[in-house]
Amino acid sequence: SDSEVVRLLAMSSPPASPLSPRSSPPPQIPFPPLPPILSPPSLVLSPAPPPRPIRFVGYRAAMIRLRVKAASTSHSPPLPSPFILSPTR
């Protein structure tokens, strides 16, 4: 009803909360610039990656085949029987 609206409007409103949107925004704190170590790297100073060596398509397969055909160096040839000197007088 109209009397209820008038009564509610006549009531004093509570003070605005500091967190309410009607309050002024907090002051902006300026941040200092980042030191050079933490700043993102510059694209101008970064060197280009070294070019990859050009290899033929079957290079890896050919190298595997050559290793299989080559003599294995992981096993040494059998040792000859030891030469024992007999004691002489």
PDB file of N, CA, C and O in Angstrom:
ATOM      1  N   SER A   1       0.830  -1.188   0.000  1.00  0.00           N
ATOM      2  CA  SER A   1       0.000   0.000   0.000  1.00  0.00           C
ATOM      3  C   SER A   1       0.874   1.252   0.000  1.00  0.00           C
ATOM      4  O   SER A   1       2.082   1.184   0.223  1.00  0.00           O
ATOM      5  N   ASP A   2       0.234   2.401  -0.256  1.00  0.00           N
ATOM      6  CA  ASP A   2       0.992   3.656  -0.341  1.00  0.00           C
ATOM      7  C   ASP A   2       1.568   4.054   1.012  1.00  0.00           C
ATOM      8  O   ASP A   2       2.677   4.583   1.082  1.00  0.00           O
ATOM      9  N   SER A   3       0.817   3.802   2.094  1.00  0.00           N
ATOM     10  CA  SER A   3       1.317   4.186   3.419  1.00  0.00           C
ATOM     11  C   SER A   3       2.573   3.384   3.788  1.00  0.00           C
ATOM     12  O   SER A   3       3.469   3.901   4.454  1.00  0.00           O
ATOM     13  N   GLU A   4       2.631   2.120   3.352  1.00  0.00           N
ATOM     14  CA  GLU A   4       3.820   1.288   3.627  1.00  0.00           C
ATOM     15  C   GLU A   4       5.039   1.840   2.883  1.00  0.00           C
ATOM     16  O   GLU A   4       6.145   1.857   3.423  1.00  0.00           O
ATOM     17  N   VAL A   5       4.832   2.287   1.650  1.00  0.00           N
ATOM     18  CA  VAL A   5       5.931   2.845   0.861  1.00  0.00           C
ATOM     19  C   VAL A   5       6.430   4.127   1.500  1.00  0.00           C
ATOM     20  O   VAL A   5       7.637   4.347   1.595  1.00  0.00           O
ATOM     21  N   VAL A   6       5.503   4.979   1.943  1.00  0.00           N
ATOM     22  CA  VAL A   6       5.891   6.243   2.581  1.00  0.00           C
ATOM     23  C   VAL A   6       6.656   5.966   3.866  1.00  0.00           C
ATOM     24  O   VAL A   6       7.643   6.640   4.160  1.00  0.00           O
ATOM     25  N   ARG A   7       6.202   4.968   4.640  1.00  0.00           N
ATOM     26  CA  ARG A   7       6.881   4.634   5.895  1.00  0.00           C
ATOM     27  C   ARG A   7       8.292   4.129   5.642  1.00  0.00           C
ATOM     28  O   ARG A   7       9.226   4.510   6.348  1.00  0.00           O
ATOM     29  N   LEU A   8       8.453   3.269   4.635  1.00  0.00           N
ATOM     30  CA  LEU A   8       9.784   2.732   4.338  1.00  0.00           C
ATOM     31  C   LEU A   8      10.720   3.813   3.812  1.00  0.00           C
ATOM     32  O   LEU A   8      11.913   3.804   4.115  1.00  0.00           O
ATOM     33  N   LEU A   9      10.183   4.743   3.024  1.00  0.00           N
ATOM     34  CA  LEU A   9      11.029   5.816   2.504  1.00  0.00           C
ATOM     35  C   LEU A   9      11.437   6.795   3.594  1.00  0.00           C
ATOM     36  O   LEU A   9      12.491   7.424   3.500  1.00  0.00           O
ATOM     37  N   ALA A  10      10.605   6.930   4.637  1.00  0.00           N
ATOM     38  CA  ALA A  10      10.896   7.868   5.715  1.00  0.00           C
ATOM     39  C   ALA A  10      11.971   7.344   6.649  1.00  0.00           C
ATOM     40  O   ALA A  10      12.622   8.119   7.350  1.00  0.00           O
ATOM     41  N   MET A  11      12.158   6.032   6.662  1.00  0.00           N
ATOM     42  CA  MET A  11      13.175   5.450   7.542  1.00  0.00           C
ATOM     43  C   MET A  11      14.554   5.894   7.071  1.00  0.00           C
ATOM     44  O   MET A  11      14.824   6.009   5.875  1.00  0.00           O
ATOM     45  N   SER A  12      15.417   6.138   8.058  1.00  0.00           N
ATOM     46  CA  SER A  12      16.778   6.535   7.679  1.00  0.00           C
ATOM     47  C   SER A  12      17.535   5.300   7.196  1.00  0.00           C
ATOM     48  O   SER A  12      17.457   4.225   7.789  1.00  0.00           O
ATOM     49  N   SER A  13      18.238   5.482   6.147  1.00  0.00           N
ATOM     50  CA  SER A  13      18.997   4.347   5.602  1.00  0.00           C
ATOM     51  C   SER A  13      20.296   4.194   6.382  1.00  0.00           C
ATOM     52  O   SER A  13      20.869   5.191   6.821  1.00  0.00           O
ATOM     53  N   PRO A  14      20.762   2.987   6.558  1.00  0.00           N
ATOM     54  CA  PRO A  14      22.019   2.782   7.294  1.00  0.00           C
ATOM     55  C   PRO A  14      23.186   3.389   6.508  1.00  0.00           C
ATOM     56  O   PRO A  14      23.101   3.542   5.289  1.00  0.00           O
ATOM     57  N   PRO A  15      24.261   3.728   7.197  1.00  0.00           N
ATOM     58  CA  PRO A  15      25.416   4.280   6.478  1.00  0.00           C
ATOM     59  C   PRO A  15      25.960   3.266   5.470  1.00  0.00           C
ATOM     60  O   PRO A  15      25.875   2.053   5.664  1.00  0.00           O
ATOM     61  N   ALA A  16      26.509   3.797   4.410  1.00  0.00           N
ATOM     62  CA  ALA A  16      27.018   2.918   3.346  1.00  0.00           C
ATOM     63  C   ALA A  16      28.209   2.116   3.855  1.00  0.00           C
ATOM     64  O   ALA A  16      29.083   2.637   4.548  1.00  0.00           O
ATOM     65  N   SER A  17      28.219   0.870   3.503  1.00  0.00           N
ATOM     66  CA  SER A  17      29.323  -0.005   3.882  1.00  0.00           C
ATOM     67  C   SER A  17      30.569   0.373   3.077  1.00  0.00           C
ATOM     68  O   SER A  17      30.452   0.797   1.928  1.00  0.00           O
ATOM     69  N   PRO A  18      31.745   0.226   3.660  1.00  0.00           N
ATOM     70  CA  PRO A  18      32.959   0.516   2.875  1.00  0.00           C
ATOM     71  C   PRO A  18      33.095  -0.403   1.660  1.00  0.00           C
ATOM     72  O   PRO A  18      33.805  -0.077   0.709  1.00  0.00           O
ATOM     73  N   LEU A  19      32.417  -1.544   1.694  1.00  0.00           N
ATOM     74  CA  LEU A  19      32.518  -2.483   0.579  1.00  0.00           C
ATOM     75  C   LEU A  19      31.415  -2.289  -0.445  1.00  0.00           C
ATOM     76  O   LEU A  19      31.386  -2.974  -1.467  1.00  0.00           O
ATOM     77  N   SER A  20      30.503  -1.356  -0.176  1.00  0.00           N
ATOM     78  CA  SER A  20      29.394  -1.180  -1.111  1.00  0.00           C
ATOM     79  C   SER A  20      29.885  -0.491  -2.379  1.00  0.00           C
ATOM     80  O   SER A  20      30.882   0.230  -2.344  1.00  0.00           O
ATOM     81  N   PRO A  21      29.197  -0.705  -3.492  1.00  0.00           N
ATOM     82  CA  PRO A  21      29.635  -0.095  -4.753  1.00  0.00           C
ATOM     83  C   PRO A  21      29.492   1.418  -4.759  1.00  0.00           C
ATOM     84  O   PRO A  21      30.080   2.082  -5.612  1.00  0.00           O
ATOM     85  N   ARG A  22      28.698   2.002  -3.794  1.00  0.00           N
ATOM     86  CA  ARG A  22      28.547   3.460  -3.766  1.00  0.00           C
ATOM     87  C   ARG A  22      29.787   4.148  -3.213  1.00  0.00           C
ATOM     88  O   ARG A  22      29.985   5.340  -3.447  1.00  0.00           O
ATOM     89  N   SER A  23      30.621   3.420  -2.487  1.00  0.00           N
ATOM     90  CA  SER A  23      31.818   4.049  -1.933  1.00  0.00           C
ATOM     91  C   SER A  23      32.840   4.279  -3.044  1.00  0.00           C
ATOM     92  O   SER A  23      32.799   3.637  -4.094  1.00  0.00           O
ATOM     93  N   SER A  24      33.741   5.195  -2.791  1.00  0.00           N
ATOM     94  CA  SER A  24      34.738   5.507  -3.825  1.00  0.00           C
ATOM     95  C   SER A  24      35.690   4.323  -3.985  1.00  0.00           C
ATOM     96  O   SER A  24      35.976   3.627  -3.010  1.00  0.00           O
ATOM     97  N   PRO A  25      36.178   4.088  -5.187  1.00  0.00           N
ATOM     98  CA  PRO A  25      37.079   2.946  -5.389  1.00  0.00           C
ATOM     99  C   PRO A  25      38.396   3.166  -4.654  1.00  0.00           C
ATOM    100  O   PRO A  25      38.812   4.310  -4.466  1.00  0.00           O
ATOM    101  N   PRO A  26      39.051   2.099  -4.241  1.00  0.00           N
ATOM    102  CA  PRO A  26      40.325   2.257  -3.529  1.00  0.00           C
ATOM    103  C   PRO A  26      41.369   2.866  -4.467  1.00  0.00           C
ATOM    104  O   PRO A  26      41.308   2.673  -5.681  1.00  0.00           O
ATOM    105  N   PRO A  27      42.314   3.594  -3.903  1.00  0.00           N
ATOM    106  CA  PRO A  27      43.332   4.193  -4.775  1.00  0.00           C
ATOM    107  C   PRO A  27      44.164   3.107  -5.459  1.00  0.00           C
ATOM    108  O   PRO A  27      44.475   2.075  -4.864  1.00  0.00           O
ATOM    109  N   GLN A  28      44.508   3.357  -6.691  1.00  0.00           N
ATOM    110  CA  GLN A  28      45.323   2.402  -7.441  1.00  0.00           C
ATOM    111  C   GLN A  28      46.782   2.551  -7.018  1.00  0.00           C
ATOM    112  O   GLN A  28      47.326   3.656  -7.026  1.00  0.00           O
ATOM    113  N   ILE A  29      47.406   1.450  -6.654  1.00  0.00           N
ATOM    114  CA  ILE A  29      48.807   1.480  -6.240  1.00  0.00           C
ATOM    115  C   ILE A  29      49.658   1.217  -7.484  1.00  0.00           C
ATOM    116  O   ILE A  29      49.549   0.152  -8.092  1.00  0.00           O
ATOM    117  N   PRO A  30      50.496   2.172  -7.864  1.00  0.00           N
ATOM    118  CA  PRO A  30      51.330   1.924  -9.056  1.00  0.00           C
ATOM    119  C   PRO A  30      52.425   0.921  -8.735  1.00  0.00           C
ATOM    120  O   PRO A  30      53.075   1.014  -7.694  1.00  0.00           O
ATOM    121  N   PHE A  31      52.626  -0.031  -9.624  1.00  0.00           N
ATOM    122  CA  PHE A  31      53.670  -1.028  -9.443  1.00  0.00           C
ATOM    123  C   PHE A  31      54.915  -0.596 -10.209  1.00  0.00           C
ATOM    124  O   PHE A  31      54.802  -0.076 -11.319  1.00  0.00           O
ATOM    125  N   PRO A  32      56.108  -0.804  -9.632  1.00  0.00           N
ATOM    126  CA  PRO A  32      57.325  -0.457 -10.379  1.00  0.00           C
ATOM    127  C   PRO A  32      57.497  -1.416 -11.555  1.00  0.00           C
ATOM    128  O   PRO A  32      56.964  -2.525 -11.527  1.00  0.00           O
ATOM    129  N   PRO A  33      58.228  -1.007 -12.579  1.00  0.00           N
ATOM    130  CA  PRO A  33      58.442  -1.918 -13.711  1.00  0.00           C
ATOM    131  C   PRO A  33      59.249  -3.136 -13.277  1.00  0.00           C
ATOM    132  O   PRO A  33      60.056  -3.061 -12.350  1.00  0.00           O
ATOM    133  N   LEU A  34      59.027  -4.237 -13.945  1.00  0.00           N
ATOM    134  CA  LEU A  34      59.734  -5.471 -13.607  1.00  0.00           C
ATOM    135  C   LEU A  34      61.215  -5.332 -13.919  1.00  0.00           C
ATOM    136  O   LEU A  34      61.584  -4.667 -14.886  1.00  0.00           O
ATOM    137  N   PRO A  35      62.077  -5.959 -13.102  1.00  0.00           N
ATOM    138  CA  PRO A  35      63.502  -5.942 -13.448  1.00  0.00           C
ATOM    139  C   PRO A  35      63.735  -6.715 -14.745  1.00  0.00           C
ATOM    140  O   PRO A  35      62.884  -7.506 -15.152  1.00  0.00           O
ATOM    141  N   PRO A  36      64.875  -6.496 -15.397  1.00  0.00           N
ATOM    142  CA  PRO A  36      65.123  -7.157 -16.689  1.00  0.00           C
ATOM    143  C   PRO A  36      65.085  -8.679 -16.612  1.00  0.00           C
ATOM    144  O   PRO A  36      64.760  -9.336 -17.600  1.00  0.00           O
ATOM    145  N   ILE A  37      65.416  -9.254 -15.443  1.00  0.00           N
ATOM    146  CA  ILE A  37      65.450 -10.719 -15.338  1.00  0.00           C
ATOM    147  C   ILE A  37      64.037 -11.291 -15.443  1.00  0.00           C
ATOM    148  O   ILE A  37      63.836 -12.348 -16.040  1.00  0.00           O
ATOM    149  N   LEU A  38      63.046 -10.584 -14.854  1.00  0.00           N
ATOM    150  CA  LEU A  38      61.687 -11.109 -14.836  1.00  0.00           C
ATOM    151  C   LEU A  38      60.860 -10.662 -16.031  1.00  0.00           C
ATOM    152  O   LEU A  38      59.773 -11.191 -16.264  1.00  0.00           O
ATOM    153  N   SER A  39      61.356  -9.701 -16.787  1.00  0.00           N
ATOM    154  CA  SER A  39      60.579  -9.232 -17.931  1.00  0.00           C
ATOM    155  C   SER A  39      60.621 -10.275 -19.042  1.00  0.00           C
ATOM    156  O   SER A  39      61.585 -11.035 -19.130  1.00  0.00           O
ATOM    157  N   PRO A  40      59.602 -10.329 -19.888  1.00  0.00           N
ATOM    158  CA  PRO A  40      59.604 -11.328 -20.965  1.00  0.00           C
ATOM    159  C   PRO A  40      60.757 -11.080 -21.928  1.00  0.00           C
ATOM    160  O   PRO A  40      61.142  -9.930 -22.138  1.00  0.00           O
ATOM    161  N   PRO A  41      61.316 -12.133 -22.518  1.00  0.00           N
ATOM    162  CA  PRO A  41      62.465 -11.961 -23.411  1.00  0.00           C
ATOM    163  C   PRO A  41      62.084 -11.188 -24.663  1.00  0.00           C
ATOM    164  O   PRO A  41      60.971 -11.305 -25.175  1.00  0.00           O
ATOM    165  N   SER A  42      63.007 -10.420 -25.127  1.00  0.00           N
ATOM    166  CA  SER A  42      62.783  -9.641 -26.341  1.00  0.00           C
ATOM    167  C   SER A  42      62.970 -10.540 -27.556  1.00  0.00           C
ATOM    168  O   SER A  42      63.910 -11.333 -27.620  1.00  0.00           O
ATOM    169  N   LEU A  43      62.071 -10.405 -28.507  1.00  0.00           N
ATOM    170  CA  LEU A  43      62.167 -11.248 -29.695  1.00  0.00           C
ATOM    171  C   LEU A  43      63.305 -10.817 -30.607  1.00  0.00           C
ATOM    172  O   LEU A  43      63.774 -11.605 -31.429  1.00  0.00           O
ATOM    173  N   VAL A  44      63.751  -9.576 -30.471  1.00  0.00           N
ATOM    174  CA  VAL A  44      64.807  -9.080 -31.357  1.00  0.00           C
ATOM    175  C   VAL A  44      66.151  -9.691 -30.978  1.00  0.00           C
ATOM    176  O   VAL A  44      66.962  -9.997 -31.851  1.00  0.00           O
ATOM    177  N   LEU A  45      66.393  -9.870 -29.671  1.00  0.00           N
ATOM    178  CA  LEU A  45      67.707 -10.317 -29.221  1.00  0.00           C
ATOM    179  C   LEU A  45      67.867 -11.833 -29.232  1.00  0.00           C
ATOM    180  O   LEU A  45      68.989 -12.327 -29.117  1.00  0.00           O
ATOM    181  N   SER A  46      66.773 -12.585 -29.367  1.00  0.00           N
ATOM    182  CA  SER A  46      66.909 -14.040 -29.313  1.00  0.00           C
ATOM    183  C   SER A  46      67.515 -14.558 -30.618  1.00  0.00           C
ATOM    184  O   SER A  46      67.021 -14.231 -31.697  1.00  0.00           O
ATOM    185  N   PRO A  47      68.579 -15.361 -30.532  1.00  0.00           N
ATOM    186  CA  PRO A  47      69.194 -15.880 -31.763  1.00  0.00           C
ATOM    187  C   PRO A  47      68.323 -16.955 -32.391  1.00  0.00           C
ATOM    188  O   PRO A  47      67.538 -17.622 -31.716  1.00  0.00           O
ATOM    189  N   ALA A  48      68.478 -17.104 -33.675  1.00  0.00           N
ATOM    190  CA  ALA A  48      67.721 -18.132 -34.391  1.00  0.00           C
ATOM    191  C   ALA A  48      68.294 -19.499 -34.038  1.00  0.00           C
ATOM    192  O   ALA A  48      69.503 -19.614 -33.839  1.00  0.00           O
ATOM    193  N   PRO A  49      67.468 -20.536 -33.955  1.00  0.00           N
ATOM    194  CA  PRO A  49      68.003 -21.870 -33.656  1.00  0.00           C
ATOM    195  C   PRO A  49      68.901 -22.334 -34.794  1.00  0.00           C
ATOM    196  O   PRO A  49      68.674 -21.972 -35.949  1.00  0.00           O
ATOM    197  N   PRO A  50      69.927 -23.140 -34.479  1.00  0.00           N
ATOM    198  CA  PRO A  50      70.821 -23.606 -35.540  1.00  0.00           C
ATOM    199  C   PRO A  50      70.066 -24.508 -36.507  1.00  0.00           C
ATOM    200  O   PRO A  50      69.164 -25.236 -36.093  1.00  0.00           O
ATOM    201  N   PRO A  51      70.417 -24.471 -37.776  1.00  0.00           N
ATOM    202  CA  PRO A  51      69.715 -25.324 -38.738  1.00  0.00           C
ATOM    203  C   PRO A  51      70.010 -26.793 -38.482  1.00  0.00           C
ATOM    204  O   PRO A  51      71.129 -27.158 -38.120  1.00  0.00           O
ATOM    205  N   ARG A  52      69.009 -27.624 -38.671  1.00  0.00           N
ATOM    206  CA  ARG A  52      69.193 -29.062 -38.478  1.00  0.00           C
ATOM    207  C   ARG A  52      69.929 -29.631 -39.684  1.00  0.00           C
ATOM    208  O   ARG A  52      69.717 -29.175 -40.808  1.00  0.00           O
ATOM    209  N   PRO A  53      70.784 -30.616 -39.468  1.00  0.00           N
ATOM    210  CA  PRO A  53      71.491 -31.199 -40.616  1.00  0.00           C
ATOM    211  C   PRO A  53      70.508 -31.885 -41.560  1.00  0.00           C
ATOM    212  O   PRO A  53      69.552 -32.527 -41.125  1.00  0.00           O
ATOM    213  N   ILE A  54      70.758 -31.740 -42.837  1.00  0.00           N
ATOM    214  CA  ILE A  54      69.875 -32.333 -43.845  1.00  0.00           C
ATOM    215  C   ILE A  54      70.249 -33.805 -43.998  1.00  0.00           C
ATOM    216  O   ILE A  54      71.406 -34.134 -44.259  1.00  0.00           O
ATOM    217  N   ARG A  55      69.274 -34.677 -43.835  1.00  0.00           N
ATOM    218  CA  ARG A  55      69.513 -36.117 -43.976  1.00  0.00           C
ATOM    219  C   ARG A  55      68.492 -36.669 -44.952  1.00  0.00           C
ATOM    220  O   ARG A  55      67.386 -36.146 -45.089  1.00  0.00           O
ATOM    221  N   PHE A  56      68.877 -37.711 -45.610  1.00  0.00           N
ATOM    222  CA  PHE A  56      67.975 -38.354 -46.557  1.00  0.00           C
ATOM    223  C   PHE A  56      66.890 -39.101 -45.790  1.00  0.00           C
ATOM    224  O   PHE A  56      67.022 -39.355 -44.593  1.00  0.00           O
ATOM    225  N   VAL A  57      65.826 -39.447 -46.490  1.00  0.00           N
ATOM    226  CA  VAL A  57      64.675 -40.072 -45.843  1.00  0.00           C
ATOM    227  C   VAL A  57      65.059 -41.407 -45.219  1.00  0.00           C
ATOM    228  O   VAL A  57      64.632 -41.700 -44.102  1.00  0.00           O
ATOM    229  N   GLY A  58      65.850 -42.222 -45.904  1.00  0.00           N
ATOM    230  CA  GLY A  58      66.207 -43.544 -45.395  1.00  0.00           C
ATOM    231  C   GLY A  58      67.500 -43.565 -44.617  1.00  0.00           C
ATOM    232  O   GLY A  58      68.090 -44.630 -44.438  1.00  0.00           O
ATOM    233  N   TYR A  59      67.961 -42.409 -44.148  1.00  0.00           N
ATOM    234  CA  TYR A  59      69.257 -42.336 -43.465  1.00  0.00           C
ATOM    235  C   TYR A  59      69.272 -43.206 -42.210  1.00  0.00           C
ATOM    236  O   TYR A  59      70.214 -43.969 -41.996  1.00  0.00           O
ATOM    237  N   ARG A  60      68.237 -43.095 -41.384  1.00  0.00           N
ATOM    238  CA  ARG A  60      68.215 -43.847 -40.126  1.00  0.00           C
ATOM    239  C   ARG A  60      68.183 -45.346 -40.389  1.00  0.00           C
ATOM    240  O   ARG A  60      68.899 -46.104 -39.735  1.00  0.00           O
ATOM    241  N   ALA A  61      67.357 -45.780 -41.343  1.00  0.00           N
ATOM    242  CA  ALA A  61      67.274 -47.215 -41.653  1.00  0.00           C
ATOM    243  C   ALA A  61      68.604 -47.720 -42.194  1.00  0.00           C
ATOM    244  O   ALA A  61      69.031 -48.824 -41.857  1.00  0.00           O
ATOM    245  N   ALA A  62      69.268 -46.915 -43.038  1.00  0.00           N
ATOM    246  CA  ALA A  62      70.557 -47.335 -43.593  1.00  0.00           C
ATOM    247  C   ALA A  62      71.599 -47.466 -42.487  1.00  0.00           C
ATOM    248  O   ALA A  62      72.405 -48.396 -42.508  1.00  0.00           O
ATOM    249  N   MET A  63      71.593 -46.556 -41.530  1.00  0.00           N
ATOM    250  CA  MET A  63      72.561 -46.640 -40.435  1.00  0.00           C
ATOM    251  C   MET A  63      72.314 -47.878 -39.580  1.00  0.00           C
ATOM    252  O   MET A  63      73.264 -48.504 -39.111  1.00  0.00           O
ATOM    253  N   ILE A  64      71.055 -48.236 -39.373  1.00  0.00           N
ATOM    254  CA  ILE A  64      70.753 -49.444 -38.589  1.00  0.00           C
ATOM    255  C   ILE A  64      71.249 -50.679 -39.329  1.00  0.00           C
ATOM    256  O   ILE A  64      71.833 -51.582 -38.729  1.00  0.00           O
ATOM    257  N   ARG A  65      71.010 -50.710 -40.643  1.00  0.00           N
ATOM    258  CA  ARG A  65      71.483 -51.868 -41.417  1.00  0.00           C
ATOM    259  C   ARG A  65      73.000 -51.962 -41.389  1.00  0.00           C
ATOM    260  O   ARG A  65      73.540 -53.064 -41.283  1.00  0.00           O
ATOM    261  N   LEU A  66      73.700 -50.844 -41.481  1.00  0.00           N
ATOM    262  CA  LEU A  66      75.164 -50.874 -41.442  1.00  0.00           C
ATOM    263  C   LEU A  66      75.663 -51.366 -40.089  1.00  0.00           C
ATOM    264  O   LEU A  66      76.644 -52.106 -40.026  1.00  0.00           O
ATOM    265  N   ARG A  67      75.006 -50.967 -39.013  1.00  0.00           N
ATOM    266  CA  ARG A  67      75.437 -51.420 -37.692  1.00  0.00           C
ATOM    267  C   ARG A  67      75.244 -52.922 -37.538  1.00  0.00           C
ATOM    268  O   ARG A  67      76.059 -53.595 -36.907  1.00  0.00           O
ATOM    269  N   VAL A  68      74.172 -53.446 -38.111  1.00  0.00           N
ATOM    270  CA  VAL A  68      73.924 -54.888 -38.004  1.00  0.00           C
ATOM    271  C   VAL A  68      74.994 -55.654 -38.773  1.00  0.00           C
ATOM    272  O   VAL A  68      75.480 -56.683 -38.302  1.00  0.00           O
ATOM    273  N   LYS A  69      75.367 -55.154 -39.967  1.00  0.00           N
ATOM    274  CA  LYS A  69      76.363 -55.843 -40.788  1.00  0.00           C
ATOM    275  C   LYS A  69      77.771 -55.709 -40.227  1.00  0.00           C
ATOM    276  O   LYS A  69      78.594 -56.604 -40.422  1.00  0.00           O
ATOM    277  N   ALA A  70      78.064 -54.631 -39.544  1.00  0.00           N
ATOM    278  CA  ALA A  70      79.418 -54.405 -39.032  1.00  0.00           C
ATOM    279  C   ALA A  70      79.731 -55.415 -37.935  1.00  0.00           C
ATOM    280  O   ALA A  70      78.840 -55.922 -37.255  1.00  0.00           O
ATOM    281  N   ALA A  71      81.025 -55.691 -37.785  1.00  0.00           N
ATOM    282  CA  ALA A  71      81.451 -56.629 -36.743  1.00  0.00           C
ATOM    283  C   ALA A  71      81.164 -56.014 -35.381  1.00  0.00           C
ATOM    284  O   ALA A  71      81.404 -54.827 -35.162  1.00  0.00           O
ATOM    285  N   SER A  72      80.659 -56.815 -34.490  1.00  0.00           N
ATOM    286  CA  SER A  72      80.317 -56.324 -33.166  1.00  0.00           C
ATOM    287  C   SER A  72      81.586 -56.066 -32.373  1.00  0.00           C
ATOM    288  O   SER A  72      82.496 -56.896 -32.363  1.00  0.00           O
ATOM    289  N   THR A  73      81.651 -54.932 -31.715  1.00  0.00           N
ATOM    290  CA  THR A  73      82.813 -54.615 -30.886  1.00  0.00           C
ATOM    291  C   THR A  73      82.512 -54.824 -29.412  1.00  0.00           C
ATOM    292  O   THR A  73      83.377 -54.589 -28.568  1.00  0.00           O
ATOM    293  N   SER A  74      81.298 -55.264 -29.087  1.00  0.00           N
ATOM    294  CA  SER A  74      80.964 -55.441 -27.678  1.00  0.00           C
ATOM    295  C   SER A  74      81.557 -56.736 -27.122  1.00  0.00           C
ATOM    296  O   SER A  74      81.769 -56.839 -25.914  1.00  0.00           O
ATOM    297  N   HIS A  75      81.831 -57.734 -27.984  1.00  0.00           N
ATOM    298  CA  HIS A  75      82.410 -59.001 -27.529  1.00  0.00           C
ATOM    299  C   HIS A  75      83.842 -59.080 -28.037  1.00  0.00           C
ATOM    300  O   HIS A  75      84.098 -58.979 -29.236  1.00  0.00           O
ATOM    301  N   SER A  76      84.768 -59.260 -27.106  1.00  0.00           N
ATOM    302  CA  SER A  76      86.167 -59.380 -27.516  1.00  0.00           C
ATOM    303  C   SER A  76      86.424 -60.813 -27.989  1.00  0.00           C
ATOM    304  O   SER A  76      85.734 -61.735 -27.556  1.00  0.00           O
ATOM    305  N   PRO A  77      87.405 -61.011 -28.870  1.00  0.00           N
ATOM    306  CA  PRO A  77      87.702 -62.376 -29.335  1.00  0.00           C
ATOM    307  C   PRO A  77      88.188 -63.224 -28.163  1.00  0.00           C
ATOM    308  O   PRO A  77      88.696 -62.682 -27.182  1.00  0.00           O
ATOM    309  N   PRO A  78      88.042 -64.526 -28.249  1.00  0.00           N
ATOM    310  CA  PRO A  78      88.472 -65.382 -27.132  1.00  0.00           C
ATOM    311  C   PRO A  78      89.981 -65.261 -26.910  1.00  0.00           C
ATOM    312  O   PRO A  78      90.761 -65.144 -27.855  1.00  0.00           O
ATOM    313  N   LEU A  79      90.359 -65.293 -25.651  1.00  0.00           N
ATOM    314  CA  LEU A  79      91.776 -65.174 -25.315  1.00  0.00           C
ATOM    315  C   LEU A  79      92.483 -66.505 -25.572  1.00  0.00           C
ATOM    316  O   LEU A  79      91.903 -67.571 -25.366  1.00  0.00           O
ATOM    317  N   PRO A  80      93.734 -66.440 -26.021  1.00  0.00           N
ATOM    318  CA  PRO A  80      94.479 -67.703 -26.191  1.00  0.00           C
ATOM    319  C   PRO A  80      94.777 -68.319 -24.828  1.00  0.00           C
ATOM    320  O   PRO A  80      94.734 -67.635 -23.805  1.00  0.00           O
ATOM    321  N   SER A  81      95.075 -69.591 -24.823  1.00  0.00           N
ATOM    322  CA  SER A  81      95.371 -70.251 -23.550  1.00  0.00           C
ATOM    323  C   SER A  81      96.638 -69.634 -22.960  1.00  0.00           C
ATOM    324  O   SER A  81      97.552 -69.274 -23.702  1.00  0.00           O
ATOM    325  N   PRO A  82      96.698 -69.513 -21.664  1.00  0.00           N
ATOM    326  CA  PRO A  82      97.860 -68.858 -21.043  1.00  0.00           C
ATOM    327  C   PRO A  82      99.143 -69.642 -21.297  1.00  0.00           C
ATOM    328  O   PRO A  82      99.144 -70.872 -21.338  1.00  0.00           O
ATOM    329  N   PHE A  83     100.219 -68.909 -21.464  1.00  0.00           N
ATOM    330  CA  PHE A  83     101.532 -69.515 -21.689  1.00  0.00           C
ATOM    331  C   PHE A  83     102.198 -69.674 -20.331  1.00  0.00           C
ATOM    332  O   PHE A  83     102.505 -68.683 -19.669  1.00  0.00           O
ATOM    333  N   ILE A  84     102.423 -70.921 -19.911  1.00  0.00           N
ATOM    334  CA  ILE A  84     102.980 -71.191 -18.591  1.00  0.00           C
ATOM    335  C   ILE A  84     104.440 -71.586 -18.752  1.00  0.00           C
ATOM    336  O   ILE A  84     104.773 -72.503 -19.504  1.00  0.00           O
ATOM    337  N   LEU A  85     105.300 -70.881 -18.036  1.00  0.00           N
ATOM    338  CA  LEU A  85     106.726 -71.216 -18.058  1.00  0.00           C
ATOM    339  C   LEU A  85     106.987 -72.314 -17.033  1.00  0.00           C
ATOM    340  O   LEU A  85     106.561 -72.229 -15.881  1.00  0.00           O
ATOM    341  N   SER A  86     107.685 -73.328 -17.475  1.00  0.00           N
ATOM    342  CA  SER A  86     108.043 -74.380 -16.525  1.00  0.00           C
ATOM    343  C   SER A  86     109.328 -73.958 -15.809  1.00  0.00           C
ATOM    344  O   SER A  86     110.226 -73.382 -16.425  1.00  0.00           O
ATOM    345  N   PRO A  87     109.409 -74.235 -14.557  1.00  0.00           N
ATOM    346  CA  PRO A  87     110.622 -73.834 -13.823  1.00  0.00           C
ATOM    347  C   PRO A  87     111.854 -74.581 -14.344  1.00  0.00           C
ATOM    348  O   PRO A  87     111.828 -75.800 -14.514  1.00  0.00           O
ATOM    349  N   THR A  88     112.888 -73.861 -14.584  1.00  0.00           N
ATOM    350  CA  THR A  88     114.141 -74.494 -15.046  1.00  0.00           C
ATOM    351  C   THR A  88     115.215 -74.249 -14.010  1.00  0.00           C
ATOM    352  O   THR A  88     115.202 -73.253 -13.288  1.00  0.00           O
ATOM    353  N   ARG A  89     116.177 -75.217 -13.956  1.00  0.00           N
ATOM    354  CA  ARG A  89     117.275 -75.079 -13.007  1.00  0.00           C
ATOM    355  C   ARG A  89     118.569 -75.017 -13.739  1.00  0.00           C
ATOM    356  O   ARG A  89     119.625 -74.901 -13.118  1.00  0.00           O
TER     357      ARG A  89
END
